Amino acid sequence: MVESSSDNQKNKASPRYITSRALLANCPPKIAEIFHYWNRKRGDRRMPSRSEIAPEDFVSHLPGILLVDVEGLDRNGVGIFRYRVVGTEEVALRGYDPTGKDVREGFFGPSLEDVLECYDYVRREGIFIYDPLEYETPDGRWRNESTIFLPLSEDGDTVSQIMVYSIKRDSKFTF
């Protein structure tokens, strides 16, 4: 398990990420399926391109999929992220469709800082993260979910998009 922090965050606990295949020992089977799919597509590279990802290959997972564009950096050096695709379960969970919105406007998580740190860690490092997390949303809802963030790159080096898959977690999959 890797602990990550950002110089741009003040007085916030750093989220904990699992960045190794150790996630496969305890993650829900659906998370493992998406990881294995992404891993097959990348082969011996750090990450696959978006054009290599075929949604028809994982139709049953699409309601929990998000595709997030990396649009550059803000003045503090933090990534600017925009929702390109938001699955129907994610839309229902939020109560609205954030497609096309900046993540700062449409996030769903424990805090904006936590959500941005997850995306920015993947952008900076160019590696996947698994984030099993129990939290209370800013609007007071309790969540227990498993989320995997998978980088995609058009040039093989720079993260251009992040594919996210999130599902409600059963208590037996806790760490």
Disulfide bonds with the S-S distance in Angstrom:
none
